[in-house]
Amino acid sequence: MTGEIIWLFILMWIIATAAFAPLGYFIYMYTKNSGKPFGETEPHGDSSSVVNDFAENVIAYVKKRLKK
């Protein structure tokens, strides 16, 4: 009985550590970079991206085909 309780206690510690590890990492990165959790990011998403360019081309193509 005591062995089962100790095993359950250890298992719960492992689960809690895995569950709260992302939060700890976020807090660590936030304090490390002076309040910017993941460095310099663009808040408006103005950077070019292959996926965004492809999506814009597909949307423009579909609009052009629908107008005909």
N, C-alpha and C positions, 0 to 999 in steps of 0.2 A: 504494500500500500504506500509506504513512504517513498519507495523507488519510483512509483508511478507519479507521485506528486512532484518529485524533483525533476523527472523527465518532462512533465507538462510545463513546469516553471521554465526550464531551459528552452523548450520549444516555443513558448510564448515570448521569451526574450528575443529569439531569432526572428520570429514573425514581426515583432514590434520594431526591431532594428531595420528590417527590410522595408517596413511600411513608412518609417520616418526618415530614412536615409535621403530621399529626394528633398525633403524639407531642410534637413541639415546642410545639404550641398547648396541649396538656394541661398540660405542664410550666409553660408561661408562666402559664396561668390558675391553676394550683395555687399557684405562688409569689406571684402577685399578690394572691390573696384569703386569705392567711395559712393555707394548708393546707386550704382548702375549694375544691375545683376549680371548682365551678359555683355558688358562692354558697350561700345558705341553701336547703336542700332538706329535705323531710320524709322521714325514714327509713322511716316506717311506711306511707306512702301514704294518709294519712287525709284528704287534701284531696278535696273533691268534684269530680267530673268528669262531663261530659255523657255520655261513653262509659260510665263505670262505672255511672251512674244508669240508663242505657238497658239495660245488660247485667243489672243487678239486677232491673229490671222484667220483662225477658224471661224470666229464670230463675224469678221468682215466678209469672209467667203460666203457664209450662210446668208447674211443680209443681202449680199449682191445677188445670190441665186434666187432669193425670195422676191426680190424686186422685179425680176424678169417675168 
